[in-house]
Amino acid sequence: MNLDGVRRLLRQVCMELRSQVVSRYPNAEYSVIGGFYFLRFLCPAIVSPDGFGIVKGTQVLCEVGAP
């Protein structure tokens, strides 16, 4: 799948999420999409940047339980 396909798919997911939320919580449409994006994409990249190609690797400064 190319980048345009990913964009289209993500847009469809957000549109479906919005339509499902608006029917039940009319004032939360944008906060739900923002929360979805933040929790599914940004948080994992912050927690594990080497897994997303943001950094090449991490250096272990100390080991837990080391004397």
N, C-alpha and C positions, 0 to 999 in steps of 0.2 A: 504494500500500500504506500502510495506516495504522500507527500506533505498535503496536497490539496484534498486527498481522500481522508486524511486524518482530521483536517480542519472541518470538512463537511460532516464527518461522523460526530465529532465533538459538538458541533453546532446543533445537530439533530438531537443528541443526548440532552443538551442544555434546554432546547425547546420543549422536549418531552417532559423533562423535570419541571420546567416552569409551568407547563399546562397542568400537570398533576398537582402542583403546590397551590396555584392560584385558585383552584376550585375549593380548596379547604382553608387556606390561609392567604387571603387576598393581599395583605400588606407585606408578605414575606417573599415575594417572587425573586427579588434581586439578592437578598441576603442568602437565600438557599443556593443560588447559583454561585455566588461568591464563596460560600462555605464549602460547597462541593469542589470547586476549583482549588481552593486553598488546601483542603484536607487531602485531596487525591493527588495533587501535583506538586504544590510548593512544600508542604511539610515533609514528604518523603525526600525531596531534593535537599532540604535543609538538614535532615537527620543523617542522610547518607549521600553526600555529594559525590563521592567516588563511584557510587553505583550508577550515577546519571551522567558521568563524564564531565562533571564540573571541575573536579580536581583529579590529578593523576593518581594520587594515593595519599594515605595519611601515615604519619610517623607515630609510633607508639612511644609516648613519653614515659610512662611507667606502667607496670603490670600490677593488677590487683593481687594482693597477697604476697608480693615479692618482699623478701627480707631487707 
